[in-house]
Amino acid sequence: MRHPRVGVAILTLGTRPTELALLLESVAGQETPATRVVVVGNGTPLPTLPEWVTGVELPENLGVSGGRNAALARLREFGDVDVVVDLDDDGLLISPDVFTRLTKLYAADHQLGIVSFRIADERGRTQRRHVPRLRAADPMRGGQVTTFLGGGHGLSLRMLDQIGDWPEEFFYAHEETDLAWRALDAGWKVLYEPELVLQHPWTSPTRHAVFHRMVARNRVWLAKRHLPALLVPFYLGNWTVLAVARTRSTAGLRAWFGGFAEGLRTPCAPRRPMKWPTVWRMTRLGRPPII
């Protein structure tokens, strides 16, 4: 059986050229080589890249979703990629067998749509927010989940051809959940595999200036796009309570409620509510879509 062919997509804003170069070295060091590697300059010129890397320079920053879609478009043009691996430009593949393990997973299960890597810092620590399930105290417990990590993951191109690509309107925040919910509703599996590690610096999500607004707006858009009407108030109510409890600054709360209001008043088509069997499947996986 032919193992799936890997294409790598990396976005950069041009602010981490040293980290990007180290990441590309770790990609080149994989024992199962990537068929294609694409680096997208998201509204920025690219540095000099190795000859085996394809560069794409976008005239403006299209956000995470738009940038990844640009990488997907270029990878599709080559026609020799089965699995797309997205990697943060300040990440590092510390083991040479990541792509080998990944392709074996996909070869063994044709309904496997998404594989989420484990993200760990230089000391091997994984932040709770980087474990894509509830009960996140043990980051080494893998299995099927209902969302995945944007910093390092694999996507079946066959799955994307069926369900569609990244939601460009989201720009940043919850684009992974949007994609995962569509995958689950179409019958694909989402797997968290902690043995596949992307080393990444310890960070806070609030380092992004638009964090609070985008998180709130896109939560509302998620609900409007994907949830059965009965579940929408429960989902948004739960997250409003959590936002008030967790946000430590008045400015942050003001931005959050501004984003929430923006999500309510602006459309984010198309609305395709997930099927009730999908809701039940997510519940059995430990995360019903109201949490």
C-alpha positions, 0 to 999 in steps of 0.5 A: 500500500502506498503511504500518503504523500505529505505537503507542508504549509507554513505561514510567516509574518516575516518577524521570525526568520531565524525560527523559520530557518530552523523549522525548515531544517527540521522538516528537511531532516524527516526520515519520510520526506515531504513531497512539497513544502510551501511557505506563505508570506502573509502580507510580507516579503519572504526571506531567501528560502532553500531551493526545495521550498516554494514561496508564496508572497501575499500582498496583504495579511489574510489571517491564518485562514486566508494564508492557509488557503493560499498554501492549499491552493499552491499545494493542489496545483502540484497534484502530488500531495495527500496530507497537508501538514500545517506548522507554526513558523516558530515551531520545531519538529524535534523528532525525525519520524513525525511524518513517518508516524503520521503517514502510517496513521492515515494509511491505516484509516481512510476515515481519518481526517485530522491529526492534532500534534502535541505542542510542548515547549523546550522543557517538554511542558504542554499548556492545558490550552494546547490539549484539545479536549476536556480533562486536560491534566494529562497531555499524553492521553491521546484519542479521538477529539472534537477539535485540534491545534492550529500550531501543528496538525495533519489534514487529509486533502481528500477530506478538505475536498469534501468539506471545504477549506479554512473559513477565511472570514474568521481571519484568526481564532476558532478556525480549527473548531470550524473545520473540525465540526464540519469534518465530524459532521461529514463522518471524518475522525479527528485524532489527538496523537501526543507522540507527534510533537511540535516544539513551540515556545510557551506563550499566551494567546492574549499576545495577539492584539485582536485576541478578545474581539476575534475570539468573541466574534468567531464564537458567535459565528461558529454557533450561527454557522454550525449549531442546531438552533436549540443549542445556540443560546446554551453555547453562547451563554456558557462562553459568556460566563467563562469570558467574564470569569477569565478576563482580567482586564476591563479593556479585555472585557470591553473588546470581548463584548464588542466582538460578541456584538459584532458576531451577532449583527454580522452574517457569516454564511453559510448556515449548515447546522450539524446533524443531531447524530453529530451532536451525540457523537461529540457528546460521547467523545466528551465534548458536547457542542455547548461547552 
